[in-house]
Amino acid sequence: MKVLLDECLPKRLKQTLQGHEVATVPEMGWAGKTNGELLKLAKATFEAFVTVDQNLQYQQNLKESGMAIILVVIQNNRYETFKLITPKIQKALQTIRTGQIIQINS
């Protein structure tokens, strides 16, 4: 699956998501884009978007985004914290479908 990591996630998380093509928002040159712009750009290339932006679900119609969304609710955005929940993210990536939103709590 082609996965885009939001710019507020640790870049090293990319290495822990084995079996997927993973890129970060900054790598794509999309840092600083609004959520609407970002989702429009991403849906042309990516199948899933991983974010911690809990406001995203209230600002955008995610079911019509053309992507699968994984919303991570976590204490902080340090790599060490994310590494602990990587198995949950991996499991979600195996089952999630376009237009679906999965929330993962740490």
C-alpha positions as CSV (number, residue, x, y, z in Angstrom):
1,M,0.0,0.0,0.0
2,K,1.2,3.5,-0.7
3,V,1.2,5.4,2.5
4,L,1.6,9.1,3.3
5,L,2.8,10.2,6.7
6,D,1.6,13.7,7.9
7,E,4.3,16.2,8.5
8,C,3.9,16.2,12.3
9,L,4.8,12.5,12.5
10,P,8.4,11.4,13.1
11,K,10.2,10.7,9.8
12,R,11.8,7.5,11.2
13,L,8.3,6.0,11.5
14,K,8.6,5.4,7.7
15,Q,11.3,2.7,8.4
16,T,9.0,0.8,10.8
17,L,6.1,0.4,8.3
18,Q,7.4,-2.7,6.6
19,G,5.8,-3.9,3.3
20,H,4.5,-0.5,2.3
21,E,5.7,2.3,0.1
22,V,5.9,5.1,2.6
23,A,6.6,8.8,2.0
24,T,6.3,11.9,4.2
25,V,4.6,15.1,3.5
26,P,7.9,17.1,3.5
27,E,9.5,14.6,1.1
28,M,6.7,15.2,-1.3
29,G,7.2,19.0,-1.1
30,W,3.8,19.5,0.5
31,A,4.8,20.8,3.9
32,G,2.6,23.7,5.0
33,K,-0.3,22.8,2.7
34,T,-3.8,23.1,4.2
35,N,-5.5,19.8,4.9
36,G,-7.8,20.2,1.9
37,E,-5.0,20.9,-0.5
38,L,-2.9,18.1,1.0
39,L,-5.7,15.5,0.6
40,K,-6.3,16.5,-3.0
41,L,-2.7,16.2,-3.8
42,A,-2.2,12.9,-1.9
43,K,-5.2,11.0,-3.4
44,A,-3.5,11.0,-6.8
45,T,-0.6,9.0,-5.5
46,F,-1.4,7.5,-2.1
47,E,-3.9,5.0,-0.8
48,A,-3.6,5.8,2.9
49,F,-2.8,8.8,5.0
50,V,-1.6,8.6,8.6
51,T,-2.0,11.6,10.8
52,V,-2.4,12.8,14.4
53,D,-4.5,15.8,13.4
54,Q,-7.7,15.2,15.2
55,N,-9.3,18.3,13.7
56,L,-9.0,16.8,10.2
57,Q,-12.1,14.7,10.6
58,Y,-14.1,17.9,11.4
59,Q,-12.6,20.0,8.7
60,Q,-12.8,17.6,5.8
61,N,-15.2,15.0,4.4
62,L,-12.8,12.1,4.9
63,K,-15.1,9.4,3.6
64,E,-15.0,11.2,0.2
65,S,-11.3,12.0,0.3
66,G,-10.4,9.1,-2.0
67,M,-8.1,7.7,0.6
68,A,-8.0,5.5,3.7
69,I,-7.3,7.6,6.8
70,I,-5.5,6.4,10.0
71,L,-5.9,8.8,12.8
72,V,-3.5,8.2,15.7
73,V,-4.4,9.5,19.1
74,I,-1.1,9.6,21.0
75,Q,0.5,11.4,23.9
76,N,3.3,13.0,21.9
77,N,4.9,12.7,18.5
78,R,8.3,11.3,19.5
79,Y,9.5,8.4,17.5
80,E,9.9,6.2,20.6
81,T,6.2,6.7,21.4
82,F,5.1,5.9,17.9
83,K,7.3,2.8,17.7
84,L,5.3,1.2,20.5
85,I,2.1,1.4,18.4
86,T,3.6,0.6,15.1
87,P,2.0,-3.0,15.2
88,K,-1.5,-1.3,15.5
89,I,-0.7,0.9,12.5
90,Q,0.5,-2.1,10.5
91,K,-2.6,-4.1,11.3
92,A,-4.8,-1.1,10.3
93,L,-3.0,-0.8,7.0
94,Q,-3.7,-4.5,6.2
95,T,-7.4,-4.1,6.5
96,I,-8.3,-0.5,5.8
97,R,-10.1,0.5,2.6
98,T,-10.6,3.7,0.6
99,G,-13.0,6.0,2.4
100,Q,-12.6,4.3,5.7
101,I,-11.2,6.0,8.9
102,I,-9.6,4.0,11.6
103,Q,-8.6,5.6,14.9
104,I,-5.7,4.1,16.8
105,N,-5.3,5.0,20.5
106,S,-1.9,4.6,22.2
